[in-house]
Amino acid sequence: MDQSTLGKMGNKVDETTTGSKVAPNLAASEQSATPPTTTNDTVKLTNSATLLQQLDKTLESLPAVDAESVAEIKSAIENGDYEIDSDAIADAMIRLDRSLGN
């Protein structure tokens, strides 16, 4: 078939299917009408999970940034009083690296 014939056939198919409806699947509608069964499942959290929940709630109530500490550090930097302990930073980086297994 050539392109013009295919185009005409496509238009006729579109015209005949416009507005037609498909019958709903009866099996699907019957299944949705059935109420789900209820169960009496229970969950018991371990002590660790309970502690983690409590910790999470506590952390949610704390501010994300300690504004007082930030103000103190900012002031110390502006005054030139802020000292960096490079040995302590290096030691902390080494401990972190070792704890990650590298």
C-alpha positions in Angstrom: 0.0 0.0 0.0 1.1 3.5 -0.6 1.2 6.3 2.0 -1.9 8.0 0.9 -3.9 4.8 1.3 -2.5 4.2 4.8 -3.4 7.8 5.8 -7.0 7.4 4.6 -7.3 4.1 6.4 -6.0 5.7 9.6 -8.5 8.5 9.4 -11.4 6.1 8.9 -10.3 4.0 11.9 -10.0 7.1 14.0 -13.5 8.3 13.0 -15.1 5.0 13.7 -13.5 4.5 17.2 -14.2 8.0 18.4 -16.8 8.0 21.2 -16.9 4.2 21.5 -16.8 2.8 25.0 -15.3 -0.4 26.2 -17.3 -2.6 28.6 -15.7 -2.7 32.0 -14.1 -6.0 33.1 -16.7 -7.6 35.3 -14.2 -9.8 37.2 -12.2 -6.7 38.2 -15.3 -4.8 39.4 -16.4 -7.9 41.4 -13.0 -8.1 43.1 -13.0 -4.5 44.1 -16.5 -4.9 45.7 -15.2 -7.6 48.1 -13.9 -6.0 51.3 -10.4 -6.8 52.3 -10.0 -9.3 55.1 -8.7 -7.9 58.4 -6.0 -9.5 60.5 -4.8 -9.0 64.0 -1.0 -8.6 63.2 1.1 -7.1 65.9 4.6 -5.7 65.8 7.0 -5.6 68.8 10.0 -3.3 68.6 13.3 -4.3 70.1 14.8 -2.2 72.9 17.2 -0.7 70.4 14.5 0.3 68.0 12.5 1.9 70.8 15.6 3.9 71.9 16.2 5.0 68.3 12.6 6.3 68.1 13.1 8.2 71.3 16.4 9.6 70.1 14.8 10.6 66.8 12.0 12.5 68.6 14.5 14.3 70.8 16.6 15.3 67.9 13.5 16.6 66.0 12.9 19.0 68.9 16.4 20.5 68.9 17.4 23.3 66.5 19.5 22.3 63.5 22.1 24.9 64.3 23.4 26.1 67.6 23.0 29.8 67.1 25.0 30.7 70.2 28.0 28.6 69.2 27.9 30.1 65.7 27.8 33.6 67.1 30.8 32.9 69.4 32.9 31.4 66.6 32.0 34.2 64.2 33.0 36.8 66.8 36.3 35.0 67.5 37.1 34.9 63.7 36.3 38.6 63.3 38.5 39.5 66.3 41.3 37.3 65.2 41.1 35.2 68.3 40.0 32.0 66.6 42.7 29.4 66.7 42.7 26.2 64.6 44.2 23.1 66.1 45.5 21.4 63.0 46.8 18.4 65.0 43.4 17.7 66.5 41.8 18.0 63.1 44.3 15.6 61.5 43.8 13.1 64.4 40.0 13.3 64.0 40.3 12.7 60.2 42.6 9.6 60.8 40.1 8.2 63.4 37.2 8.7 60.9 39.2 7.0 58.1 40.0 4.1 60.4 36.4 3.7 61.5 35.3 3.5 57.9 37.7 0.6 57.3 40.1 2.4 54.9 
